[in-house]
């Protein structure tokens, strides 16, 4: 299965907007360089990234460490959570 780097870019950008966080703040929180974040956000020259990079960015965005890895693989995070029927 191919990796969906555009979905990763979209998720990062949406979460930054949601948290009203800047790219610099995310870099500081995650330990990932601004240049790498910029590449991820723009889906520039998509290439294999270390799982640690995606985990660090996920945690910097206040998500579980595996969140962006799941997005990359096309798994909607939360699909594995049990569904509770409404009464």
Long-range contacts (C-beta under 8 A, 24 or more apart in sequence): 1-73, 1-74, 3-46, 3-72, 3-73, 4-71, 4-72, 4-73, 4-74, 5-40, 5-43, 5-46, 5-72, 6-43, 7-71, 7-72, 7-74, 8-40, 8-43, 8-54, 8-68, 8-71, 8-72, 9-40, 9-41, 9-42, 9-43, 11-67, 11-68, 11-71, 12-37, 12-40, 12-41, 12-57, 12-61, 12-68, 13-41, 15-61, 15-63, 16-41, 16-61, 19-61, 19-62, 21-61, 26-57, 26-60, 26-61, 29-59, 29-60, 30-56, 30-57, 30-59, 30-60, 30-61, 31-56, 31-60, 32-56, 32-57, 32-60
